[in-house]
């Protein structure tokens, strides 16, 4: 869907949504996370949000403040670099990236691409976990601080949103608007690895209480930094 953001959620819960190749290397798999796994991830995210580096709103170099709140694992992201310590928050070393989350990322790559070799080779070492309240947005941007061209794995839990997936040249058209719901998987790599993308809208009242979220949306993105053991 290339056009304006829809006025409201289109999902009615009656029909299973089909998987979609949005662009070369960009695959949307609806309802990939089971309800049980979603609940487990919410519990884990709440623990990570307490620290050692707590959930925070990122301050941009120009002084703006992001509307989403973020906590990182493995490596701390701040505009526009990675470090082991959160020098823009409290100076603490971020929580480690757990091996079981890497296993989940490899399963996601296998599901999206149907390529077991690519899945085995995938070695994410950082996660950026973003919490969106109903008013939060994410502007069009590229994930380009990594030194690896490995895919980005994105997991959605909670409120539905419009995920705008664009092109590699700029923030404008052409782009495709995809509705992401709780449990959805989105993987982008290959020719689409450095595509601009963002979240222009979150739908209030569409959260996932069964997973432990009565409001808002969690988005976990798993990435390979390509930084190896530097500052380990």
N, C-alpha and C positions, 0 to 999 in steps of 0.2 A: 504494500500500500504506500504509494508515494503521494503525499498531500498533507492536508491539515490534520492536526491531532484530533481524533474522534471525541465527541462530546461525552461519551460514557462508555463503560466496559461492555464489550460485545459478547463475553462468555456467558452462557446460560446454564452450564453444568450438565446439559442433557447429552451432549455429543463429545466424544473424545477428539481433541484437536490433532490434526496431522502434523508430523514433523515437516520441517521446511528448510531447504537450502536457500538462504536469503541472498547469498553472494558466494562466489567461489571460495571455499574454505570457511564459510560462516554458516553454521547449522543450528537450528532451533529444535530442541526436543522437548515437547510439552510433558509435564507430569513425570519427569524422570525420577525425582526424589520421592520415595514412599512417605506416607504420613509419619511413620515411625522415625525415619531418618531425618525428616524435617524437624521433628521435636528434639531429637538428639543434637542437631546442629544449633538450634535456638539455645539450649542449655549451655552448650560449649561457648557460643558467642557471648552469652551473658557473663560467663566466667572470664573470658578474654577481655571484655569491656571494663572489668575492674582493675586491670593492670597486670604487670608492673607499669605499663604505659596505658592510661585509661582512654576510653572513648573521648574523642575531642573533635571540635570543628577546626578544620585546617585553615590557617591564615595564608593568603596568597601574597606573593611579593609586592603587589601594588596596594596591599592593605585590605583587600576584600576578604570576606570570610565565607567559606563554603557552607551551603545550607544543610548538606548531609553531615553526619557525624561518623568518624572513621577510627578504627583500631587496626593495627597491623601485626602480622606474625612473621617471624624469621628475619625480615628486613623492615625497617621503618621508612615509609615513603613520606617525603615532604617536598613541596615544589622546589626544584624538579630533579630530585636525586634520591638515592637510597643510602641508608646508613644503618649500622647495628644499634645505635642509640638514638633516642628521640630528643635531639638537642633543641627542638622547637616546642617541646612540651615540658618534660621534667628531667631530661638527661639520662633516664633509665634505659637499660637494654630491653628491647622488645621481647615478648614471649617467644619461645622457639616455635618453629613450624613443625607440627606433628606428622609423623610418618603416615598415620592413618588417613590424614587429609591428602597427602600425596597419592595414596592408593585410590582414594575417591577421584582425584583428578585424572589418574590413568584410566580408571573405569569410564570416566566421562569422555575422554578422547576416543577410547575404543567404541563407545556407543555412538558418538557423533560421526566418526570417520570410518568405522568398520575396518580399522587397520590395527591389528595387534602389535605389529612392529613399532608403529608410531606411538602406540600407547605405552609399550615397555620403555621406549626411549624418553618419554616425557618425565621430567624431573623438577616439578615446581618446588621452589624454596621460599616463596613468600605468598602471603595472602593479604589482600586489602579487603576489609569487611566494612561495608557502608550501611548505616542505618538511615532510612528516609522516613521522616514523618510525613503527614499529608501535604505539607506545604513545600517539602524539599524538592529540589531539581538538580540535575547535573548537565552543565553545558556541553556542547560538542567539543570533544578533545580526542587526542591520540594517546595510547599507552606506549610511550616511546623511551622511557628512562631505562628500560631493560636492555641488556647487551645480547639478548637472545631473541631469535625469531620464532621460538616455540609458541604454540597456541596459548591464548588466554581462555581459561575455563570460568564461566560465570554461572552461579547458582542463585536462584531467587526463592525467597521464602517470605510469605506474608502478602501484603497488599499488591494488587495488580498495578502495572505501570505501562506506559508507552516507552518502549526502547527504540530509539531512533538510530538506525545503522546506516552510515554514510559511505563515502568514498575515501580514497587515500590522498586526494589532492587538496581538499579544503572542507570547510564546515557546511557549505551549502549543498544544494542538490547536485546530483541525484542522491536520494536517501530512501530507505524503506522503514516504515513504522511497524514494529512488531509488538503485540501485546504479550507481556510476560506475566504469568500467574505463579502462585506458590507451587514450588516443586519443579519449575521449569529449568532446563539446562540450555545454555547458549555457549557455543564454542566458536572462536574465530582465530584462524591461523592462515598460513600460506599466503595467497595473494591479498587476503583481507586482514592480515595481522595488524597492519598499521592504519586501518580505516578509522575515520572519525566516528564517534558515537556519543550518545548522551541519553538522558532521561528527562523529557520535557513535561511529564505529567505522572502523578501518582493518584490512583482513584481512592478517595476516602470510603471507609465502610466496607472494604473488600479484604480485610486482613484474614489471618488463619488462626483463630483461637485454638483449634485442635493441636496446632504446633506450638502453642504457648505465646502467640503474638495476637493481642487483641486490637492492635493498631500498628500501622507503619509497615515498612518493608525492609528486610535484610537482603543484602546482595554480597555474596562472597565471590571474589575473583582470585583465582590461583594463577601464578605466573612463575616462569623461570627468569631470574634476574640476569643470569650469565656472569655473575660476580664471583662464583666459586666460593672458596673458603677465605676470601679477603676479609680481614678484620674478624675472623671467626673466634 
